């Protein structure tokens, strides 16, 4: 960071001391990060529409989301190296411009291969915007101003995946699925131009290019890409029972061994893992991983319940999930104030415990649960997530020296995304297994030998016989209805089991916050 920027800012510790030009650039950087994270979930409520538009099968259409995630996960840890090589200004501008161009390509894609290719490049290029914002907040803002910047980043980073289904459902219902991508074009272009004109906080280090670790880059891409594919697709194909999943698992393991050997022995590794020698960063990265499980897992599971069990459309699901966003908005300014007065470790512990309680309250789903029953748990989860996200970012990155921030920011954000990938894999696997177990147990309860089951079947037969006016078909119709009820109840019970497991995870890790070194205060950061 240039002396001309650091000196006046450090003197007052206020946002105004940074300068209007830099504040404008940073605000647009945060908007770019928001877009990049939003696009992970914005397609989730509209997959069926995209599938129909591209004439793809349901399994093939899932690659519209999976390809973006895999590419983004590969870019996030690489961004630290690229930011040092190119400078923050150049990397972010290129990232925003590339994201915009390939958003346009997604909107005009007419086949699944074209869409997947465009989504891959959109995710890869756009992924650099996420960690770059985190690092910039620590380089640009001092003291109390950094707390305000972290609050803004935390709100946007957690709000984006939460309202993704809402925004996507609204755009698709109002216009068409093409607008999921077209909306990025004018905003992305404005971000690229604004950041180029306003942000100039560091200089490129071209000498890094002479020591570029190509082998490390290739091994990292294969390792993270294969790992994410296994996590995303494993549950659907019964994990290692499928030859393709097994092959990618082996490739991920071998590439992972090679990657870690390379980064630990190379003179200038593509990713510097020394950040993990800092205790606060290592534990903070663990909390980021747990946060990813809760953030992406709950955003996935609750809409799945509302769609499959309650029959909500994408817009209704989005409106329900927006309650979590309201909780985040309410909590953000409160956390900003508390961060300057309360031990950050206490705030993180409160956040983990609150999120655990919120998930436990959510794990009371019935076939009749809807917005009225879920409003408080969803609102509480939004508050808890913000109490984890904002202080953890400060604790994890706030004790590192400036020259290690860019790389560490990439690793920190990678852990959150990997947590989401692991969380979704865990949720899908556990939901499938527990649903089968509950279905078997419930089937025993409605066997023909039980008087209550016999009476229920008779009532269904009588009701359907009158409705169908064909008594000879009533038996078969009643049996189908009973099977459907059993499957539905088993699914609800399985979702509750998964939510309880997630709640237990958050509550169990909460005491780990006291392994952190006591922060020097919200205003303290790395020594400049």
N, C-alpha and C positions, 0 to 999 in steps of 0.2 A: 504494500500500500504506500502511496506517495506521501512524503512528509507534509506536503501542502494540504492534503486531505486529513491526515491523522491529527495534526496539531490542534487546529481549531475545534475539531469535533470533540477531541478528548477533553478540551478545556471546560466545556459546559455539559457534555453528556446529553444534549437535547437533539431531537430530530431536526429542528430548525438549523442547528449548527452545521449539519451535513451539507446543506445547500439545496435550493429548490430544484436545480437541474438533476442532481443525483437522486433526490427523493422521487422525482417524476420517473426517472429511469428504473429505479428499484420497484416502484409501484407497478410498472408495466412488466417487469421481470416476474413479480408475484402472480400477475394475471396470466403470463405464459405458463408458469408452473401449474396454476389452477387448470388451465386447458389441457395440459399434458396428462394430469392425473384424472381429470374428468372423462377423458376419452377412453379410459380403461372400462368404465362402467356405463358410459352413455349408450352403448350399443346393446347392453344386456336386456333391456326391456323391449328391444325391437328386432331381435334375432330372427323371429318368425317372418317379419316383413322383409328383411334383407334376404333371407333364404328364398322367399318366393320371388323376389326381384332378380335374383341371380340364378334361379332354377337349380338350387343346391339341395342336398339332403340335410336333415337336422344335424347329423354328425359332422358333415362337411362345413356347415354354416358356423359351427363352434370355433372354427379356425379364424373367423373374423375377429374374435376376441383373443384367442390364444396366441396368434402370430404377433399381435401388438405387445402382449405381455412379455413374451420371450425376447423380442428385440429390445424392449425398454430395459429389461433386467440386464442384458449384456452391456448396454450403453452406460447405465448409471455408474458402475465402478470405474469405467474408462474415462468418465468426464473429468475426474480430477487431473489426470495426466494431460488431457486435451486442453483444459483450462490453463494449465501452466505453460503449455506449448504455444497456444494461440492467443491467450489472454481471455479474461471473462467477457469482454465486449464482443470480440470476434466469435467466440464459441457460442454465446447465447444468441447472437444475431443469426449465425448460420443454422443453429438449431431451430429457432422460430421460423426462419424462412423455409427450411426443409420440411418442417411440420406442416406449414401452410400449403406448400406445393403438393405434397402427397395427400393432404386432406382433400384437395381438389381432385386428385387422381382417384381417391376412394369414391367420391360422389359420382364420378363418371364411369366407374367400373361396370362392365356389362357381363363379366364372368367371374366365377369364384377364384381362379388363379390370378386374375388381374387384381381383384380385391385383396387377396392375401398378400400379394407382392407389395401393393401400395400401403397396406396396414403395417407390414413389417418395416418398411422404410419410414413410415410416419412415426412408429413407436421408437425406432432406433434413433432417429434424428431428434425427435421431440424429447426423448428421455434425458438428454443433457440439460434441459432446462430445470429439472427438479433439484438435483444436488447443487447446481450452480447458485441457485437462490439462497439455499441454506448457508453456503460458504460466504456469499456476498454479505449477508446480514452481519456476520461476525467480523468481516474485514472493514465494512463501511461504517457500522454504528458502534459507538462506545457506550458503556455504562447503562443507565436507565433507558436510553434510546434503543439499545439492543433488545431489551425486554419487550418494548412496544413492537419492534420489528418481528420478534419471535412469535408474539401473540398473533400478529397478522398472518405470518407464514403457517403457524399451527392451525389456525382457523381454516385457511384455504386448503391446506393439505388433507385435513380430515373431512372438511365439508364437501370437497369435490366428489369422492366416491359415494358419499351419502346421498347427494342430490342427483348423481348421474342418472339413475333410473327415472327420476322425475323429469329432468330436462329432456332425456331421450324420448320418454313416452309422450310428452307434450309436443315436441317437434314432429314426431311421427304421426300422431293423431291429427295435428293441425295441418301439416303440409305433407311430407313424405319422408322416408328413411334417408333420402339423399341429403336432407337438411341437417342430419347429424354431423355431416362433414362440411357442408357448404357454409355453415355458420362460423367455422374456424377461419375461413379465408380472409374476410376483411379484418377481423380482429387480429389474426396472426400477422398479417402484413403490417398493421399499425404497430404491433409490438416490436417486430424486427426493425422497422425504421426508427422508432422512438429510442430503443435501447442503443442502436448504433450511434445516434446523435447525442445521447445524454450520458452514457456510462463509460468512464475511462479511469478505472481504479487500480489497474495493474498493467504491467508490460509483459509481452510474450517472451518466452525463453526458447529461442530457436535452437540452442545447443542440445536440447532434449531430443531433437529429431535425429541427430547423429548417433544417439544411443538408444534409438527406438527398439523396444523388445517385441519384435514381430512374433516370435515363437510364443511368448507369454500371452499376447493378444489372441492368437489363434486358439491356444489351449483354453483361455478364459471363455471365449465365445462358444467353443464346443462344450465345455463343462457346464456353464450356466444355461445354455440353450437346451442341452440334453436333459439336464436336471429339471428345468421348468416344464419341458414336454412330459417327462415321466410324472411329475406332480399333477399337471393339468389333466392328463389323459389316463393316468393309471387306474383310478377308481372305475372308470367307464369300461375298461377292458380287463378287469380282474387282475391288475398288477402283473406280476411276473408269469402268470399263466398265458399271457399274450406274448408272442415272439417279438413283435415290434417294440413293446415296452421293455422287454428283457434286454433287447439289443441296445436300446438307448440308455438303459440303466448301467450296462457294462461300459458303454462309451463314456458316460458321465463319470463313472468311478475312475477309469483309466485317465481320462483328461483331467480330472480333479487332482489326482496324484501328481501328474506332470505339471499342472498349473502351480500347485503349492510349492513343489520343488523349484520351479523356475523363479517364482517371485521371492523365494527365500535365498536364492543364490545369485540372482542377476545383479549387476552393478547398478542399473537403473530400472527396477521392475515396473511393469505396466500398472500394477496396483501395489502400493506400499502398505503392508500389513502391520507395520510397527505401531500404528495407532492403537492396536489392541493391547500393547504393553501399558497403556494408560488405563488404570483401574476404572476411572469414571467412564471413559469411552467404552470399554469392554462391557460393563454392566448396562450402560445406557443403550448400547447396541442390542443387548439381550431384551431390554424392555421395548425397543423398537420392533423387534421380532414378534414379541407377544402382542404389541399393539396392532401389528399387521394382521395377526390371527383374528383378533376381535373386530378390527375395522372392516376388513374385507369379508371375513367369515359371516358376521351378522348381517352385513349388507347383502350377502348372497342368500343366507338361510331364511330370513324373515320374508323377503319377497317370494322365495320359492314356496313357502307355506301359504302365503296369501294367494298366489296364483294357482297352485295345485289343489289346495284344500278348499279355499274360500271362493275361488273362481274370479278373483279381481282382475281387471284389465291393467295394462301398463300404467295408465294415468292414475287409477285408484291406488295402485301399489306405490307409485311415486309420491302421491299426496300423503299416504300414511308414513312413509319413510322420512318425509320432510320434517316430521316431529323431532327426529334426532338432530337435524340441522338447526332447528329452533333452540334446542338445548345447547348446542355449540355456540351460537350467537350470544345467548344469555351468559354463558360461562366465561367467554373470552375476556371481556373487560375486568371481570372479577379476579380472574387468575393473574391478569396483568398487574393489578394492584397488590395482590397477595404475594406475588413473586419478589417484590421489593421489601417485604416485611416478614415473611415466613421462610423457614428453612425449606429449600426446594425439595429435599428428600421427603419431608412431610407431605408436601403437595402431591408428589408422585405416588406415595403410599395411599393417600386419600383417593386419588384418581383410580388406581388399580382396584382398591376395595369397592369404590362406587360402581365401577364398570362391572365387577364381579356380581354385586348385588343386583344391578340392572339386568344382567343376563339371567340370573337366578329367578327374578320376577317374570322375565319373559318366558321362562321354561314352565309355564302353566297353561300352555296352549290347549285349546279344545277346538272341536270342529266349528264352534260358533265364535271364536275369537276374531276380533276385527279392530278397527281403529279405536273404538271406545274402550276396549280392554287393553290395548297395547300403548296408549298414548303416554302413560306415566313411565313404564319401563324404557320406551324409546327415548323419551325426553331425558331421563336420568342417564341413559347410556351416552347421550351426546355430551352431557356435563362431565361424566367420568372420563371420556376419551380426551377431552380438552385438558383436564387436570393431569393426564399422563403425557400427552404430546408436548405441550409447551415447556414445562419444567425439565422434562427428560432431554429435550434438544439442548437446552442451556447447560445442563449438567454434563451431557456427553461431549459437546463440542467446546464448552467454555473454558476448559483447562488446557487446551492444545495450543501450541505456538502457531502463529499465522501461516508459516510456510507448510504446515501439515493439515491446514483446515480443508483445502479443496479436495484432497484425497480422502480425508476422513469423512467429509460430507457425503461423498459417493458411497463409501462403505456403510454409513449410517442409513442412508435411504435404501440401499440394496437390502439391508437386513429387514426393513419394514416390508418391502415387496416380497422377499422370500418368505417372510412370516405369513403374508397373505396367500402365497402359493401353497405352503405347507398346510395352512389352515383349511383351504378349500379341499385339498386332498384328504385331510383328516375328516372333514365334515362329510364328504361324499362317501368315503369308505365306512365310517361309523353309521351314517344314516342308512346305508344299504344293509349292513349287518344287523343293526338293531331293528330295522323294519321287518326283516325276515324272522328274527326271533320273536318279536311281538305278534307278528301274523300267525306264527305257529301256536303261540300261547292262546291268542284270541280264538283261533279255529277250534281249539280243544273246548273252549267255553261255549261254543255254539253248535257242538256236535248234537246229533239227533237223540242221544241218550239223555240229554238234560231237559227237564220239563219246561224251564223258562225259554230255552232256545226253540223247543217245539211250539210253544205258544206264540212266540214272536214270528216264527215262520208261518204259522196258521193265520195270524193277523195280516201279514204281508200278502199271503195268497188270497185271502178274502178281499182285501183292498184292491189288489191288482186285478183280480177276477172281475170285479164290478167295473173297474176303469177300462179294462181291455174288452169287456163283453165277450171274452173267449176263455172260459174257465179252464179249458184243456191246456192253455199256455201259461196259466197263472203260476203253476209250480215252478217252471223253468225261470220265469221272470222274477219270482220271489227269491229263488236261489241266487240268481245273478245280483239282485239287489243286496242280499245278505253278504255275498262275497265282496261286493264293492264297499259296503260299510266296514267290513273287517279290514280291508286294505287301507281304507281311509284312516281308521282309528290307529292302525299299526304305524302309519306314516306320521301321524301327529305325535304319538308316543316316542317315536324315534327322534323326531325333531327336538322334543323336550329333553331326551337323553343327551343329545349333542350340545344343546344350550347349557345343560347342567355341567357337562364336562368343561366347556369354555369358561363358565363361571368359576369352577373349582380352580382352573389354571390361573386366572387372574388373582383370586384370593390367596393361592399358595405362594405366588411369586412376590406378593406385596411386601413381606418382611425383608426381602433382599435389598430393598432400597437403603437399608442402614449399613450395607457393606460399602456404600459409596463414601468417598472422602467428603467431608462437609464442605460445601461450596463456599467460596470466599464472599458470597453476596451476589445479588442479581446484577449489581453494577460492575462486578469484577469480571474480568475475562482474561484471556491470555495476555501475557506481558508483551507490549509492543516494543 
